[in-house]
Amino acid sequence: MPLPTGYADLVQRVSAEAHDGATETAVLRRLREGGLQLVPSARALCDIYDIGLGEAQRRIDRSGVWSDVRDDRPPFGYVTG
């Protein structure tokens, strides 16, 4: 999946905020407010915190920042069936 235009600049700005002490929830809100959808936001968390995609997905679920678009779906990593 190609990353959206402006991704690198947004991640760089938000990464600086994270290194200055912003919480992960605040970081996710900034990414979302910056126009990133759910999957690119997970990718951005990987880049910012040097974590894997699975961990990024767990952190997104814990944060609640995306709960309005995920209410009808199970959390990341939940296997149905």
C-alpha positions in Angstrom: 0.0 0.0 0.0 1.5 3.4 -1.0 1.8 5.9 1.8 -0.1 9.1 1.5 1.4 12.4 0.3 2.9 14.3 3.3 3.4 11.1 5.3 7.1 11.6 5.9 6.7 15.3 7.0 3.8 14.4 9.4 5.6 11.5 10.9 8.7 13.6 11.4 6.7 16.3 13.2 4.8 13.9 15.4 8.0 11.9 16.1 9.6 15.0 17.5 6.6 15.5 19.7 6.8 11.9 20.9 10.5 12.3 21.7 9.6 15.5 23.6 7.3 13.5 25.8 3.9 13.3 24.1 1.9 10.3 25.0 1.1 7.6 22.5 -2.6 8.6 22.5 -1.6 12.2 21.7 0.7 10.9 19.0 -2.2 8.9 17.5 -4.5 11.8 17.6 -2.0 14.0 15.8 -1.6 11.4 13.1 -5.4 11.1 12.7 -5.9 14.9 12.7 -3.1 15.1 10.1 -5.2 13.0 7.8 -3.8 9.5 8.2 -6.1 6.6 8.0 -5.9 3.6 10.4 -3.3 1.5 8.6 -0.9 4.3 7.7 -1.2 5.4 11.4 -0.1 1.9 12.5 2.8 2.1 10.1 3.7 5.5 11.5 3.8 4.1 15.0 6.2 1.5 13.8 8.4 4.2 12.4 8.2 6.5 15.5 8.6 3.9 18.2 10.7 1.3 16.3 8.1 -1.4 17.0 6.4 -4.1 14.9 3.1 -3.9 13.2 1.4 -6.2 15.7 2.5 -4.1 18.6 1.4 -0.9 16.8 -2.0 -2.5 16.3 -2.3 -3.4 20.0 -1.4 0.1 21.0 -4.0 1.6 18.6 -6.6 -0.7 20.1 -5.6 0.3 23.7 -5.6 4.0 22.9 -9.2 4.2 21.8 -8.4 6.9 19.3 -9.8 4.9 16.4 -12.7 3.3 18.4 -15.3 5.2 16.4 -14.3 3.5 13.2 -13.6 0.1 14.9 -16.7 -0.3 17.1 -18.3 -2.8 14.7 -15.0 -4.8 14.3 -13.0 -6.9 16.7 -9.6 -5.5 17.9 -6.6 -6.0 15.7 -5.3 -9.5 15.9 -8.6 -11.0 17.0 -9.3 -14.1 14.9 -12.9 -14.7 14.1 -14.5 -18.0 13.3 
